[in-house]
């Protein structure tokens, strides 16, 4: 059986891993979004698209890719906060702070979902 200090160290390491993963997903997703936008603009310009041809597709695709990476990163960061609060520092204050963080991140997630898909998450898909 593992001692309490070993379990605490493991929980802290796992929480840090989730934090690192969340940050990495956001950074890599941002780079992928920029790269995709640059490729689309270059392909449009190279194909003689001119100043307005396919540029209308660039911004929505960029925002969708960026939004999805932020949403995924936020979910990983929330997981890290939950692990840290429940396993590492289970005080009333830390639980209240976690609740506030989850509320804020949930609001951000809903806002991003509406921005990306143009509908609330509980609404059906548009045809």
C-alpha positions in Angstrom: 0.0 0.0 0.0 1.2 3.5 -0.8 1.7 6.0 2.0 -0.2 9.3 2.1 2.9 11.3 1.1 3.5 9.1 -1.9 -0.2 9.4 -2.9 -0.1 13.2 -2.5 3.0 13.4 -4.6 1.4 11.3 -7.3 -1.8 13.4 -7.2 0.3 16.6 -7.5 2.3 15.2 -10.4 -0.9 14.1 -12.2 -2.5 17.6 -11.7 0.6 19.2 -13.1 0.5 16.8 -16.0 -3.1 17.8 -16.8 -2.1 21.5 -16.5 0.8 21.1 -18.8 -1.4 19.1 -21.2 -4.1 21.8 -21.2 -1.6 24.6 -21.9 0.1 22.5 -24.6 -3.3 21.8 -26.3 -4.1 25.5 -26.4 -0.7 26.5 -27.7 -0.5 23.8 -30.3 -4.1 24.4 -31.3 -3.3 28.1 -31.8 -0.3 27.2 -34.0 -2.3 24.7 -36.0 -5.1 27.3 -36.5 -2.6 30.0 -37.7 -0.9 27.5 -40.0 -4.2 26.4 -41.5 -5.2 30.0 -42.1 -1.9 30.8 -43.7 -2.1 27.8 -45.9 -5.7 28.6 -47.0 -4.7 32.2 -47.7 -1.6 31.1 -49.7 -3.6 28.6 -51.7 -6.3 31.1 -52.4 -3.8 33.8 -53.5 -1.8 31.2 -55.5 -4.9 30.0 -57.3 -5.7 33.5 -58.5 -8.3 34.1 -55.8 -7.5 37.7 -55.6 -8.4 39.9 -52.7 -11.7 38.3 -51.7 -12.1 34.9 -53.3 -11.8 32.2 -50.7 -10.8 34.5 -47.8 -14.4 34.3 -46.4 -13.6 30.7 -45.4 -10.4 31.5 -43.6 -11.8 33.3 -40.5 -14.5 30.8 -39.6 -12.1 27.8 -40.0 -9.5 29.6 -37.9 -12.0 30.5 -35.2 -13.4 26.9 -35.1 -9.9 25.3 -34.8 -8.8 27.9 -32.2 -12.1 27.6 -30.3 -11.9 23.8 -30.2 -8.3 23.8 -28.9 -9.3 26.3 -26.2 -12.3 24.2 -25.1 -10.1 21.1 -24.9 -7.4 22.9 -23.0 -10.0 24.3 -20.6 -11.4 20.8 -19.9 -7.9 19.6 -19.1 -7.2 22.6 -16.8 -10.5 21.9 -15.0 -9.5 18.3 -14.5 -6.2 19.5 -13.0 -8.1 21.8 -10.6 -10.4 19.0 -9.6 -7.5 16.6 -8.9 -5.7 19.3 -6.9 -8.7 20.3 -4.9 -10.0 16.8 -4.1 -6.7 15.0 -3.6 -4.2 17.6 -2.6 -5.9 20.4 -0.7 -9.4 19.4 0.3 -10.3 22.5 2.4 -13.6 24.4 2.2 -11.8 27.4 0.8 -10.2 25.4 -2.0 -13.5 23.7 -2.8 -15.2 27.2 -3.1 -12.4 28.4 -5.3 -12.8 25.3 -7.5 -16.5 25.9 -7.7 -15.9 29.5 -8.9 -13.3 28.4 -11.4 -15.6 25.7 -12.8 -18.4 28.2 -13.1 -16.2 30.6 -15.0 -14.8 28.0 -17.3 -18.2 26.5 -17.9 -19.5 29.9 -19.0 -16.4 30.3 -21.2 -17.0 26.8 -22.7 -20.7 27.6 -23.5 -19.7 31.0 -25.0 -17.0 29.4 -27.2 -19.5 26.6 -28.2 -22.0 29.3 -29.4 -19.2 31.1 -31.2 -18.0 28.0 -33.0 -21.3 26.3 -33.9 -23.7 29.3 -33.8 -26.0 27.4 -31.4 -26.3 26.4 -27.8 -24.9 23.0 -27.0 -28.3 21.5 -26.1 -29.8 22.6 -29.4 -30.0 20.1 -32.3 -27.7 20.3 -35.3 -28.7 22.6 -38.1 -29.4 20.9 -41.4 
